[in-house]
Amino acid sequence: MTRVFQVIGPTRAFAAVYRRLGPKVDPWLFRKTGGQIATRLYGFPTLLLVTTGARTGHKRTSPLLYVRDGDDFVIVGTNFGTKHHPAWTGNLLKTPRAEIVVGRESIAVNAELADDGAFGRLWPKLTSIYGGYDVYLARLRHRQPRMFVLHPTAR
């Protein structure tokens, strides 16, 4: 299945469908299986990011691919190469304290927006797990996606 998602994932048609269904189905599936089904089905390391809504103050959950950088987790908001940044990135800019769920473990994190140096160093790590990120980046001639380094914190 990983190969299938590597091929169809970068397409605009997949993005149009997944942007509507994925955020509803994936968190439920992730929590029911401790992340096992999503990780096995997609073949990518997946986490749930729980942020505080920038406008509403309500908790928001987003399923995302990630890579590790030492003890940290790295995520990127490409929004499938569409015009706008995904909402969760604005949430992290306003309230960097968040929670991630990896498997069955909940981890408190503090999000740091990656600077240009970190972006350049970490981008290849992300594209090594999902080549579709390069397709999204090519669509984003008007902006750079927001990348965050999530630092685990003590509760």
Secondary structure, 3 states (H helix, E strand, C coil): CHHHHHHHCCCHHHHHHHHHHHHHHHHHHHHHHCCHHHHHHHCCCEEEEEEECCCCCCEEEEEEECEEECCEEEEEECHHHCCCCCHHHHHHHHCCEEEEEECCEEEEEEEEECCHHHHHHHHHHHHHHCCHHHHHHHHCCCCCCEEEEEEECCC
